[in-house]
């Protein structure tokens, strides 16, 4: 086996340019498939973390007051939601898209009214200062938390704890003190759809209710118990609400986990399609192996005739050419794997995204390349092995 590989490498080295171009084609195909797989893994992980950090990791309960005017979310409904065995934490949410004024700037922001459990329910990670406390909620304090994007847009830096900002609430502008800056994720989602998701600001929901005059909540954000079926949890919560209010309808449970899974599946489909395109390039590169090997057979007709005339068997000649095709594929796979890995890690480092290398896709790409290379090398190898020594020497 070692002698066959050594002989194959020596024969390929005779035509360095031709062999190099064939290896380059295989390397490009493998590198593209590996890079696409790693990009998909980074994208799925980043989007999943981003959705979790925006509160899209559980359930939200809403009330359709237009269809059923008696259906509203207030303290009694919150207690009913918390009574479900599937609920780990539940938090009232009041949301308003409004304007925030800082120094001489005016920014559009999505203001969330939350309570002291905000960091447990919607996965807020505080990087400076503190979170909204239960004391802030009880006192209707004019305090708020902002995200990194808002801090950079308003003050060109992240740590703005202690600064004063003005928020338009209920038609009046009120001044708030920034008590914390939160990290809402990698920022990838906001960079992609920043026109639709503005800056984020968080304040006590009681403060927002007092400013806007609203007595009810817009939603109740729920973090379910680990391992439970979110659909089952949603049905149980709705039944608890119906028992508490005496209504048979008017409430809805939005399964955000399912929506997140749907987005992840969509990313996987896109990855599969792009990987198929990369696989086509691998197939084309493998066809070039057949071309190279056929040319090599024609060029080495006298060599084949001499080997067969001194006792080389048909299987020996066929194995020799198959080894050459396999060596071409293996070298191309190794080069493509290295290039794809370097590009993936460089891209992940540039965008500050953690990379989980997709070894499964890399192994499949390499196996597909070697397999197709061997398959397309069979015909040239069979053609060489079937030559009669006298015919091969006469043709030369």
C-alpha positions as CSV (number, residue, x, y, z in Angstrom):
1,X,0.0,0.0,0.0
2,X,2.8,2.4,0.9
3,X,4.6,1.7,-2.3
4,X,1.4,2.3,-4.3
5,X,0.8,5.6,-2.7
6,X,4.5,6.6,-3.2
7,X,4.3,5.6,-6.8
8,X,1.0,7.6,-7.2
9,X,2.5,10.7,-5.7
10,X,5.6,10.4,-8.0
11,X,3.4,10.0,-11.1
12,X,1.2,13.0,-10.2
13,X,4.3,15.1,-9.6
14,X,5.4,14.6,-13.2
15,X,2.6,17.0,-14.3
16,X,2.6,19.5,-11.4
17,X,0.4,22.1,-13.1
18,X,-2.3,19.7,-14.2
19,X,-2.4,17.9,-10.8
20,X,-2.4,21.2,-9.0
21,X,-5.3,22.6,-10.9
22,X,-7.3,19.4,-10.2
23,X,-6.5,19.5,-6.5
24,X,-7.5,23.2,-6.5
25,X,-10.9,22.4,-7.9
26,X,-11.5,19.8,-5.2
27,X,-10.2,22.1,-2.5
28,X,-12.5,24.9,-3.5
29,X,-15.5,22.6,-3.4
30,X,-14.6,21.1,0.1
31,X,-13.8,24.6,1.4
32,X,-17.1,26.0,0.3
33,X,-19.1,23.2,1.9
34,X,-17.2,23.5,5.2
35,X,-17.5,27.3,5.2
36,X,-21.3,27.1,4.5
37,X,-21.8,24.6,7.3
38,X,-19.9,26.7,9.8
39,X,-21.7,29.9,8.8
40,X,-25.0,28.1,9.3
41,X,-24.0,26.9,12.8
42,X,-22.8,30.4,13.7
43,X,-26.0,31.9,12.4
44,X,-28.3,29.4,14.1
45,X,-26.5,29.9,17.4
46,X,-26.4,33.7,17.2
47,X,-30.0,34.0,16.2
48,X,-31.1,31.6,18.9
49,X,-29.2,33.4,21.6
50,X,-30.5,36.7,20.3
51,X,-34.1,35.6,20.4
52,X,-33.6,34.2,23.9
53,X,-32.2,37.5,25.0
54,X,-35.1,39.3,23.6
55,X,-37.5,37.2,25.6
56,X,-38.3,34.7,22.8
57,X,-37.4,31.6,24.8
58,X,-40.8,30.7,26.3
59,X,-44.4,31.8,26.1
60,X,-46.3,35.1,26.0
61,X,-49.9,35.4,27.1
62,X,-52.0,38.0,25.4
63,X,-55.7,39.0,25.6
64,X,-57.9,39.9,22.6
65,X,-59.9,42.8,24.2
66,X,-61.5,43.7,20.8
67,X,-63.1,40.3,20.4
68,X,-63.8,39.8,24.1
69,X,-63.8,43.1,25.9
70,X,-63.9,41.4,29.3
71,X,-60.6,39.6,28.6
72,X,-57.8,41.7,30.0
73,X,-54.5,41.0,31.7
74,X,-54.2,42.4,35.2
75,X,-52.9,41.3,38.6
76,X,-55.5,38.5,39.0
77,X,-54.7,37.0,35.6
78,X,-51.0,37.2,36.5
79,X,-51.6,35.2,39.6
80,X,-53.6,32.6,37.6
81,X,-50.7,32.3,35.2
82,X,-48.2,31.8,38.0
83,X,-50.4,29.1,39.5
84,X,-49.7,26.7,36.6
85,X,-47.4,23.9,37.4
86,X,-45.5,24.5,34.2
87,X,-44.6,28.1,34.9
88,X,-41.2,28.8,36.5
89,X,-41.4,32.6,36.3
90,X,-44.1,35.0,34.9
91,X,-43.7,38.7,34.4
92,X,-46.1,41.5,33.3
93,X,-45.0,43.4,30.2
94,X,-46.2,46.8,29.0
95,X,-44.7,47.8,25.6
96,X,-44.6,51.2,23.9
97,X,-42.8,52.4,20.8
98,X,-41.8,56.0,21.6
99,X,-39.1,58.6,21.5
100,X,-36.2,59.0,23.9
101,X,-34.3,62.2,24.3
102,X,-30.6,62.3,25.5
103,X,-28.5,65.4,25.5
104,X,-29.2,66.9,22.0
105,X,-30.2,63.6,20.4
106,X,-33.6,62.0,19.8
107,X,-33.8,58.3,19.3
108,X,-36.7,55.9,18.5
109,X,-36.9,53.2,21.1
110,X,-39.0,50.3,22.2
111,X,-39.8,50.8,25.9
112,X,-40.5,47.7,27.9
113,X,-42.4,48.0,31.3
114,X,-41.0,45.1,33.4
115,X,-40.8,44.0,37.0
116,X,-37.9,42.8,39.2
117,X,-37.9,39.3,37.5
118,X,-37.0,40.7,34.1
119,X,-33.5,39.2,34.0
120,X,-34.9,35.8,34.9
121,X,-37.7,35.8,32.3
122,X,-36.2,37.5,29.3
123,X,-32.5,36.7,30.0
124,X,-31.2,40.2,30.4
125,X,-27.5,40.3,31.1
126,X,-26.5,43.4,33.1
127,X,-23.0,44.6,32.2
128,X,-23.0,47.9,34.1
129,X,-25.1,49.0,37.0
130,X,-28.1,47.0,38.3
131,X,-31.5,45.7,37.2
132,X,-35.0,47.0,37.9
133,X,-35.8,46.0,41.5
134,X,-39.0,45.2,43.2
135,X,-38.6,48.3,45.2
136,X,-38.5,50.3,42.0
137,X,-41.7,48.6,40.9
138,X,-43.5,49.3,44.2
139,X,-42.4,53.0,44.3
140,X,-43.1,53.7,40.6
141,X,-39.6,55.0,40.4
142,X,-38.4,56.9,37.3
143,X,-35.4,54.6,36.7
144,X,-34.6,52.6,33.6
145,X,-32.2,50.2,32.0
146,X,-30.9,50.6,28.4
147,X,-29.2,48.3,26.0
148,X,-25.7,48.7,24.6
149,X,-26.9,49.9,21.3
150,X,-28.9,52.8,22.9
151,X,-25.9,53.7,25.1
152,X,-23.5,53.9,22.1
153,X,-26.0,55.8,20.0
154,X,-26.8,58.3,22.7
155,X,-23.4,58.8,24.4
156,X,-20.9,57.0,22.1
157,X,-19.9,54.7,25.0
158,X,-21.5,51.7,26.8
159,X,-21.3,52.7,30.5
160,X,-23.9,55.5,31.0
161,X,-25.1,54.5,34.5
162,X,-26.2,57.6,36.3
163,X,-27.1,59.6,33.2
164,X,-30.5,61.2,32.7
165,X,-32.6,60.6,29.7
166,X,-36.1,61.8,28.9
167,X,-38.8,59.4,27.6
168,X,-42.1,60.4,26.0
169,X,-44.8,58.4,27.9
170,X,-48.5,59.0,27.5
171,X,-48.0,62.3,25.7
172,X,-45.7,63.8,28.3
173,X,-41.9,63.8,28.6
174,X,-40.5,62.5,31.9
175,X,-36.9,62.3,33.1
176,X,-35.4,58.9,34.0
177,X,-32.2,57.9,35.6
178,X,-30.2,55.1,33.9
179,X,-29.4,52.5,36.6
180,X,-28.2,49.7,34.3
181,X,-26.9,48.8,30.9
182,X,-27.8,45.4,29.6
183,X,-26.4,43.2,26.9
184,X,-29.2,42.0,24.7
185,X,-27.1,39.5,22.7
186,X,-24.4,39.6,20.0
187,X,-26.3,42.4,18.3
188,X,-26.5,40.3,15.1
189,X,-30.3,40.4,14.9
190,X,-30.4,44.1,15.5
191,X,-27.8,44.6,12.8
192,X,-29.8,42.5,10.4
193,X,-33.2,44.1,11.0
194,X,-32.2,47.3,12.8
195,X,-34.8,49.3,10.8
196,X,-37.6,47.2,12.5
197,X,-36.2,46.6,16.0
198,X,-35.1,50.0,17.5
199,X,-33.2,50.7,20.7
200,X,-34.4,49.0,23.8
201,X,-35.2,50.7,27.1
202,X,-36.6,49.0,30.2
203,X,-38.5,50.7,33.1
204,X,-40.8,49.5,35.9
205,X,-44.1,48.5,34.5
206,X,-45.9,50.4,37.2
207,X,-44.1,53.6,36.2
208,X,-45.2,53.1,32.6
209,X,-48.8,52.3,33.6
210,X,-48.9,55.5,35.8
211,X,-47.6,57.6,32.9
212,X,-49.9,56.1,30.2
213,X,-52.9,55.6,32.4
214,X,-53.1,51.9,31.5
215,X,-54.4,49.5,34.1
216,X,-53.8,46.3,32.2
217,X,-50.7,44.6,30.8
218,X,-50.0,44.2,27.1
219,X,-48.6,40.7,27.7
220,X,-47.4,38.3,30.3
221,X,-44.0,36.8,29.6
222,X,-43.6,33.3,30.8
223,X,-40.5,31.2,31.3
224,X,-41.6,27.5,31.5
225,X,-40.1,24.8,33.6
226,X,-37.1,23.1,31.9
227,X,-38.0,20.0,29.9
228,X,-41.8,20.6,29.7
229,X,-43.8,20.6,26.5
230,X,-44.4,24.3,25.7
231,X,-47.7,23.6,23.9
232,X,-49.0,21.6,26.9
233,X,-47.8,24.4,29.2
234,X,-49.7,27.0,27.1
235,X,-52.9,25.0,27.2
236,X,-52.6,24.6,31.0
237,X,-52.1,28.3,31.4
238,X,-55.1,29.1,29.3
239,X,-57.3,26.8,31.3
240,X,-56.1,28.5,34.5
241,X,-57.0,31.8,33.0
242,X,-60.5,30.6,31.9
243,X,-61.2,29.2,35.4
244,X,-60.0,32.5,37.1
245,X,-62.0,34.8,34.8
246,X,-65.0,32.6,33.9
247,X,-64.4,33.2,30.2
248,X,-64.2,30.5,27.6
249,X,-62.1,32.5,25.2
250,X,-60.3,35.8,24.7
251,X,-56.8,34.7,25.7
252,X,-54.0,33.3,23.6
253,X,-50.7,31.6,24.3
254,X,-47.9,32.4,21.8
255,X,-45.4,29.6,21.6
256,X,-42.2,31.6,20.9
257,X,-40.1,28.5,21.2
258,X,-41.9,27.0,18.2
259,X,-41.4,30.2,16.3
260,X,-37.7,30.1,17.1
261,X,-37.5,26.5,16.1
262,X,-39.2,27.4,12.8
263,X,-36.6,30.1,12.1
264,X,-33.8,27.6,13.0
265,X,-35.3,25.0,10.6
266,X,-35.5,27.7,7.9
267,X,-31.8,28.4,8.4
268,X,-31.1,24.6,8.2
269,X,-33.0,24.4,4.9
270,X,-31.0,27.4,3.5
271,X,-27.8,25.6,4.6
272,X,-28.8,22.4,2.9
273,X,-29.5,24.2,-0.4
274,X,-26.2,26.1,-0.2
275,X,-24.4,22.8,0.7
276,X,-26.0,21.2,-2.3
277,X,-24.5,23.9,-4.5
278,X,-21.1,23.3,-2.9
279,X,-21.6,19.5,-3.5
280,X,-22.2,20.2,-7.2
281,X,-18.8,22.0,-7.4
282,X,-17.3,18.9,-5.8
283,X,-18.9,16.7,-8.4
284,X,-17.5,18.9,-11.2
285,X,-14.1,18.7,-9.6
286,X,-14.4,14.9,-9.4
287,X,-15.2,14.8,-13.1
288,X,-11.9,16.6,-13.8
289,X,-10.2,13.7,-12.1
290,X,-11.5,11.4,-14.8
291,X,-10.2,13.8,-17.5
292,X,-6.8,14.0,-15.9
293,X,-6.6,10.2,-15.4
294,X,-7.7,9.5,-19.0
295,X,-5.0,11.9,-20.3
296,X,-2.5,10.2,-18.0
297,X,-3.4,6.8,-19.4
298,X,-2.9,8.0,-23.0
299,X,0.5,9.5,-22.1
300,X,1.7,6.4,-20.2
301,X,0.7,3.8,-22.8
302,X,4.3,2.5,-23.3
303,X,4.8,2.4,-19.5
304,X,1.6,0.3,-19.1
305,X,2.7,-2.0,-21.9
306,X,6.2,-2.6,-20.4
307,X,4.7,-3.3,-16.9
308,X,2.3,-5.8,-18.3
309,X,4.9,-7.4,-20.5
310,X,7.2,-8.1,-17.4
311,X,4.3,-9.6,-15.4
312,X,2.2,-6.9,-14.0
313,X,-1.4,-8.1,-13.5
314,X,-4.5,-6.3,-14.6
315,X,-5.4,-5.7,-11.0
316,X,-2.0,-4.1,-10.3
317,X,-2.4,-1.6,-13.1
318,X,-6.0,-0.8,-12.1
319,X,-5.0,-0.4,-8.4
320,X,-2.2,2.0,-9.4
321,X,-4.4,4.4,-11.3
322,X,-7.1,4.2,-8.6
323,X,-4.5,5.2,-6.0
324,X,-3.6,8.2,-8.1
325,X,-7.2,9.3,-8.2
326,X,-7.6,8.8,-4.5
327,X,-4.4,10.7,-3.7
328,X,-5.7,13.6,-5.8
329,X,-9.0,13.6,-3.9
330,X,-7.3,13.3,-0.5
331,X,-4.9,16.1,-1.1
332,X,-7.7,18.3,-2.3
333,X,-9.8,17.4,0.7
334,X,-7.1,18.2,3.2
335,X,-6.4,21.6,1.5
336,X,-10.1,22.4,1.3
337,X,-10.6,21.5,5.0
338,X,-7.7,23.8,6.0
339,X,-8.9,26.7,3.9
340,X,-12.5,26.3,5.0
341,X,-11.5,26.2,8.7
342,X,-9.2,29.3,8.3
343,X,-11.9,31.3,6.6
344,X,-14.6,30.2,9.1
345,X,-12.5,31.1,12.2
346,X,-11.3,34.3,10.6
347,X,-14.9,35.3,9.8
348,X,-16.2,34.3,13.3
349,X,-13.4,36.3,14.9
350,X,-14.1,39.4,12.8
351,X,-17.8,39.4,13.7
352,X,-17.0,38.4,17.3
353,X,-19.1,35.2,17.1
354,X,-18.2,32.0,18.8
355,X,-17.7,29.2,16.2
356,X,-18.7,25.6,16.8
357,X,-16.9,23.7,14.0
358,X,-19.3,21.4,12.0
359,X,-17.2,18.2,11.9
360,X,-20.1,16.3,10.6
361,X,-20.4,18.4,7.4
362,X,-16.6,18.4,7.0
363,X,-16.4,14.6,7.2
364,X,-19.4,14.2,4.8
365,X,-17.8,16.6,2.3
366,X,-14.4,14.8,2.4
367,X,-16.0,11.4,2.2
368,X,-18.1,12.5,-0.8
369,X,-15.1,14.0,-2.5
370,X,-13.0,10.9,-2.1
371,X,-15.8,8.6,-3.1
372,X,-16.7,10.5,-6.2
373,X,-13.0,10.8,-7.1
374,X,-12.6,7.0,-6.8
375,X,-15.7,6.4,-8.8
376,X,-14.7,8.7,-11.7
377,X,-11.2,7.1,-11.6
378,X,-12.5,3.6,-12.2
379,X,-13.0,4.1,-15.9
380,X,-9.5,5.4,-16.7
381,X,-8.1,2.7,-14.4
382,X,-10.1,0.0,-16.2
383,X,-9.0,1.3,-19.6
384,X,-5.4,1.1,-18.6
385,X,-5.7,-2.4,-17.1
386,X,-7.4,-3.8,-20.2
387,X,-4.6,-2.8,-22.5
388,X,-2.8,-5.6,-24.2
389,X,1.0,-5.3,-23.9
390,X,1.6,-5.7,-27.7
391,X,-1.0,-3.1,-28.5
392,X,0.3,-0.6,-25.9
393,X,3.9,-0.9,-27.2
394,X,2.8,-0.6,-30.8
395,X,0.7,2.5,-30.1
396,X,3.6,4.2,-28.4
